[in-house]
Amino acid sequence: MSHTVLVTGVARHIGARVASVLAADPGIDRVIGVDTVPPPSRGQDGGVAMSRTEFVRVDLRSPDIARVIAAADVDTVVHVSLVSAPSRGSGRTYMKEHNVIGTMQLLGACQRSPLVRRLVVRSTTAVYGSSPRDPAVFTEDVEPPEAPSHGYAKDAAEVEGYVRGFARRRPDVTVTTLRFANFMGPGVDSPLTRYFTQPVLPTVLGFDPRLQFVHEDDGVEVLRRMATEDHPGTFNVAGDGVLLLSQCVRRAGQLSLPIPSPAFSVLGDLARRTGLVDFSPEQLRLMCHGRVVDTSALVAELGWRPKYTTAAAFDDFLRSRGLPGRLPTAVFDWLTEKAGVRR
């Protein structure tokens, strides 16, 4: 039986890597990558070689995606095209339309196609929010004390709602939703990675949040497995262990600047307008309260653990940016051991 996989968001790093890995799989006959712009070539902006991936220029907000799915006899859809932060040129309106309206169009196209048998959707642990009333660890069935009310987290929560509706209407399709922690790695460019490369890292006075990361290699591997195997359900994806923000600052060898929460918000608005770092309201909440998720369901389902712990993923990101830190490795090990973090 032939297999045709459609991957959305291939102009961005993770989408391009997923398409490339799937195209190299001998069990997959055809990989179609869709986005509004072509993916960068290898060596350009960290581009990934996609020689075996067929690129189709499609805006997910348009009905054209249905024609692509129907014409190519697509049986597996991997949707990784959620935008985590508005660009300076397009703004929040385009971001929401792309994330929510684009996903609705994609799901409508999948629902009308009798050939689609597997749907994998990239979501985020941001759907749990960040609040002082959070549990110590979120499992997939825990409802957040405060539902996301803005930004990327709200978009992702709406997307997940539409995906659940699709799963009810098409019980013959294996639907997998993956809630990823913040990606880290050499090729990752996100509001959080840009934050950690600033010469001075503003922190919220009186708070030292717990953070989790997933290495891009592990994220791509999870997406590959879900695209080629049947694993229905919703799963948290993160590297083992946690890091306190203060530990991240020390590992990066950067200076921190603790400032009161109101001033942090003002600074975030200024940084966002100048394009330096996106200190969105949800980023502010994360910097106050953090977020930790349980990944035992994913480990049990796949019989596999991420190669990189949270600490190892962050260290690999630092090395790729030339930020090895100023403290000796032995000191880092002692700090993480005291915090109960497994390297």
N, C-alpha and C positions, 0 to 999 in steps of 0.2 A: 504493500500500500504506500502510495506517495504521500509525502508530508510537505505542506507549504506553510511557513510561519510568517506572520506579519508582525513587525516590531515598530512601535511608534517612538518618536523622539530621538531618531538616530543622529540628529545634528548635534546632540549633546553627548558628553563623554560616556556616561553609563549606557545610554541607548546604543551608541556606536559599538561599544565593547560587547554588549549582549548580542547584537546582530552578527558581529564578527565571529564570536564563539559558536553561535548556532549554525552559521554558514559553514564552519569547519567540521560540523558533525556529519559523518557519512550516512546517518539515518535520516537526515533531512534533505529533501530534494531541492528546496527553493526557499530563500529568505528574501522577503521584501521589506525594505526599510522606508518609512514615510516620515516626512517632516516638511516644514515650510521652506527650509533652505537645505542645501546639500551638506553632508557631514564633512568636516575638514579632512584633508589628506594626511597620511602619516607624516609626522614631523612638524606639522603645522598646528600650533596651539594644542599639542598633545594628541593629535588626531590618531585614530585607529584605522589600520588597513581594512577596507571593506570590499575587496575586489570581487568576492563572490556574492555580495549583497546587491540586489537590484533596488536602486533608489527611485522612489516616486514622490514628486513634489505634491503634497496634499496638506491643506489646512483642515484640521480635524473639525473645525466648526462648520464646514461645508458638507453637503451630501455626497461629495465626491468619494469619500472614504468607503461608502457602501458599494460604489461601482468597482473600486479596487479590490475589495474583498470578494465580490461576486465574480469578477473577471479572472482572478488568479486562483480560484478554488481554494481559498485559505481555510485551513482547518484548525490552526492555533494562532491566537492573538496574544502578544505580550505588550502590554500598555505601560510604558515607563515614561510617558511624556508629561507628567505633572511638573509645572513650573513652581519652584519654591520661593522665588522672590521676583518682584516686578523689575523689569529693566528700565533704564532711564528713558529710553525712547518710547516704550509702549505703555508703561504704567500699570496700575492695579486693575483697571477695567479689562484690558486685554488679558492679563493673567487669569482673572476669574473666568472670563469667557472661554479661554483656552482650556483651563482645567475642568470646568463644570460642563459648559455647553459642548466642548469638544468630546468629553467622555460620553455625554448623552448621545451624541451623533454616532460615536463608535459602537456603543452598546446597541443602539437601534439597528445599525448595520449588521452586527453579530446576530441579533435576534431574527432578522429576516433571512439570514443565510442558513440553509439546512446542513451545510458542510462543517460549520464551526463546531468543534468538539472540546476545545480547551481554551480557557481565558485566564491569563495571569495579569494581575493589576498591581502596580507599585503604589503603595501608600506610605504612610509615615507614622512614627510613634507620636508625632505632634498632635494626632487626634485625641490623645489622652490629656492634652493641655499641660499646664504647670501651675500648681496652686499650693498654698500652705496646707490644704486639707487632703492632699494626695496620699494614697497608700505608699508604703515603703517601696513596693514593687508592683507594677501593673502586669496582670495577666490579660489574655485576649478577651476574657468575658467580663472584665471589670469596667463599669461605666465611670467616666471621669466625674469628679465632684462638680466641675464647672465645664460645660460643653464649650468647645472653641467658638468664638464669636466673631473672628476676623481673620483675614490673611490666609496663608497657605494651609493652616490647620483646619480652618472652616471649610475651605475648598475640598480638602481630603476627606473630611467627615461627610460632606455632601456626596462626593464621588462614591464613597463606600456605601452610602444609602442606595444610590442608583444601582450599584453592582449587586447588592443583596436583592433588589427587585428583579434584576435580570436573572439571577440564579433561581428565583422562584418561578419565573416564566419559562425558563429553559432548563429544567432539571436534567436534561440529557447532556448538558455541557458541564465539564469539570471546571469550577471557578475557584481560583486561588487569589487571596488578597494578602499582600506582604507589607507589614508595617516596619519599615526600616528606621533604625536609629540614624543619626547624622553620619553621612559618609565621610570617610577619611582616606587619603591615599595620594600618590604623586599626581594623578590627573584630575583630582576633584577641585572644583572651583565653586564655592558656596559662600553665603554670608558668614558662616562660622569659620571656614578656612581663611577667609579674608580677614576676619577679626584676629585670628591667632598670628597673622603675619604683620600686624601693626607694631611699630616700635614701642608703643606704650599701650597696655591693655587696660581699659577702664573696667572696673568691677563695681558691683553694687555694695556699698558699705553695709557690713553686718551680715552678709550672705556668702556662703561658700557651697554652691550647688554641686550635686553629684551628676556626672555626665557619662553617657555611653556613646560609643562610636562603632561603626561597622566598616571594615576595610573594603575598598572597592573590589578587590579580588574575590572576597567572600560574598559580597552582594551579587556580583556577576555569576558566581557559581550557583547561588541559590536560585536566581532567575533562570539559569540554564536547566537546572534540575526540574524546576516546576514547569518549564516549557516542554520538557521531553517525558515527563512522568505525570501520573494522575495523583495529585495531593490536594483534594478539595479542603477548603476551610480558610481561616484567617490565622496568620502566624506573625509573631514578633521576630525581628531579625536584628541581632546586635552581637558584638563581640563580648566574650565573657569578662566579668569584672566591671568596675567603675573607676573613674578618676574624679577627684575634686577639682574644681576650677583652679584653686590655688596650686595643685599639683601640676596641672597643665601649664600654668604660667611659669613655674619653676623648670619644668622640662623644656619649655621653649626658650628659656634663658632671657625672657623679656621682663620689662618692668611693669608692675601693676599700679593702677591709680584708683584706689577705692573712693567712690563718690556717692553721695546720697541718691536715693532712687529718683526723686524729681529731677535732679541735675543730670542723671543718666538718661532720662527720657529726652531732655532738651538736647543733650549731646547726640543722642540717637537721631533726632530730627535733623540736626545740622549735618551729621555724617551721611545720612541718607540723601539729603539735597545735594551734597557735594560729590556723591557717588563713591565715597571711600568705603563705607561698610553699611550694611542694611541692619540698623538697630530697630527692627520692627517691634511693635508691642509684644508680640509673642516671643521675640528674642529677649526682650527685657524680662519677661516672666521666667523664661528658661534660666537666665543669668541670676535670678533670685532663688528659684525653687528647684531647678533641675528636673530630671526625669529618669527613672530606671524601670526597665521592663524585664519580665521573665521570658526566657527563650526555650524553656524545657519542652514546650509543645513542638517546636521546630526540630529540636534535636531528636525527640522521640519519633517524629514522623519520618525524618530522612535517615536516621541512624548515622548522623554526621554532625560534627561541630565546626564552627568557623576556625580557620587556620590562625587568624589573628585575634588576640584579646583586644579589649578596648585600649589598653596601654600600648600594646605593640602596634596597633593601627595608628595611634597618634604619633608614636615615635617614627614610624615609617613616613608619615606625612611631614614631620619636622625635618628628617634627613633629606627628603626631596626638595625642601625649600631652603636648605642650607642653614637650618636652625637646630643645631645639635644640642643646645642648652649649655649652661655654664656650670652646672653641678656635675660632679663625677658620677659615673654609673652606679658605684657602690652606694652613694647617697640616695640616688633615685630608688634603688632597690630597697633600701631601708625605709624610705618614706612610703613606698607602695605596700611593703610588708606590714607596716603599722596600720595602714588603711584597709588591709585585707584584700588588696588587688592582686590578681594573678597575672603575671607577665606572660 
